[in-house]
Amino acid sequence: MIKLPIKEYKMNKTLLNILACPQCKSSLSLVVEEERDDEVITGSLTCTKCGLVFRIIETIPAFI
């Protein structure tokens, strides 16, 4: 198993280019409520096709 530094798991705006909706694989739109530097602290990711919303809490997107 490959261990990544914890920073790799945090929501960064540049990750939006590679993330997809886990349900339908469509792109996601980002709403930022709080950010620090280039990290999204709180906010949400919304699927542009099926409309599912995934909260970002303490830099971690909740895809479950």
N, C-alpha and C positions, 0 to 999 in steps of 0.2 A: 504494500500500500504506500502511495506517495503522500507525504505530509506536506501541506502547503502552509506558509506563514498565515496567521490569523488575518492579516491585512487583505489577503486574497479573497476572503469571504465577505468582505464589507461591500456595500452598494456604492459603486462609483459611477458617475455619469457615463463614462466611457464603456461600461458593461452593457449599456442599453443597446449597443450595436450587435451584441452577440446573444442576448437573452431572447427567449421566445416563450409564448404561453405554453404551459405544460399540457393543457387540454387540447388545443387545436393547432399549436405550433405557429401561430401568427405573431406579428410584431406587438410590442408593448409600448404604451405611452407612459411617461413619467410625470408625476405631480410631486413637487418638492415642498414639504412643509418646513423643514429645518435642514440646513446644510452647513458643513464646516470644511473649508478649503474645497476639495473636489469630491468629498464624501457626502452622501445623502444620509442624514441622521434619521429623519422621519419623513414619511410620504407614502406614495402608493404607485404601483405599476398596474395599468389597466390594459387588457387585451383589446386591440383595435378591431377584432372581428367578433368574438363571442361575448365581450364585455366583462369577463371575470376580473375582479379586483384583488390585488395582492398587496397587503400592507408592508411597509418597510419600517421596522422598529429597531432602534439602536443600531442602525446601519445594516441590518440583516433583512433581506427580502423573504417574506413568509410564503413559500410556494406550496405549503401543505394545507 
